[in-house]
Amino acid sequence: GLFELVKYVILRQPQQVYELSPIGALIGTIMGLSTLALNSELTAMRAAGVSVARIVMATLKVGLLFAVVILLVGEYVVPISENMAQTGRARALETPLQKKSSGIWLRSGTSFVNIGEVLPDFSLLRMNIYVFGQDNRLRSQTAAQRARHDGDAWRLEGVTESLIVGSEAVQTRRVAQDTWHSALTPDVVSVFAIRPESLSLQQLYYYIGHLQQNNQDTRNFRLAFWQKSFMPLATLIMMLLATPFVFRQLRSGGLSQRVFIGIMLGLVFIIFHKSIGYFSALYAFPPMAAALLPILLFFALALYLLRRAARGI
């Protein structure tokens, strides 16, 4: 429905703002300094002996505050809004799963299934299957440490099955592996798989350790951890990159041209940033290096342009 759609879009906005914050910082810096340039205030400052370095440092002080705000948004706002967005989406699509504090719950006929966690490869941890009779009385309970889908059925590992015989007697059976046939598929549970971008830095740190204990691929999560760690630095670098374009045209105006250049540079940064991440996942490039490389390249570009601006070129 329209309401659910609008709600989902609104809840996704903190993540979008967080990812695009370097572009926002770049364009905001260009527009702010260009306003000073158009009013000849930057010219007066330079004539009074204020160096380019001092103006840049003053700009970066404001940028530091902006970077801290973005860091707080990524740590405390984005995880909550993303969880609400994905849960609301699953409910709106009538996915037969509900996420509670005790895990994920599914009803299938007379059976209820509780899933503790969905791993990145869509295998399931801490499964409990409760089977009820026609009289709504519990008949059996099957617990499995892990479940993997082989295309036809779920292969349960570390299985303990308890059968209720009569009114009180319980028979227990333990096997290393068992098969569970269900309409539940990996595509259905994928909506509740944890996404790297929805976690805070602290959550990513602990979850990476958890995945390593379960022999899961952690490259995407480690990449997300380092990208989030360097996001404040990326924001400052983009503000630093904005300053040379203003100093090179103090007298000529051209605000629209500068904003256009800023948008293009910001888009190049985002595309390069994302592309390096994909290559990192595909070719086992170190996640930390993949997250830092775009920032270092744009930092070098900013320093080069600043030196040219300071020389009046």
Buried (B, 14 or more C-beta within 10 A) or exposed (E): EEEEEEBBEEBBEBBEBBBBBBBBBBBBBBBBBBEBBBEEEBEEBBEEEEEBEEBBEEBBEBBBEBBEEBBEBBBEBBBEBBBBBBBBBBEBEEBEBBBEEEBBBBEEEEBBBBBBBBBBBBBBBBBBBBBBEEEEEEBBBBBBBBBBBEEEBBBBBBBBBBBBEEEEEEEEEEEEEBEBEBEBEBEBBEBBBBBBBBBBBEBBBEBBEBBEEBEBEBBBBBBBBBBBBBBBBBBBBBBBBBBBBBBBBBEEEBBEBBBEBBBEBBEEBBEBBEEBBEEBBEEEBBBBEBBBBBBEBBBEBBBEBBEEBBEEE
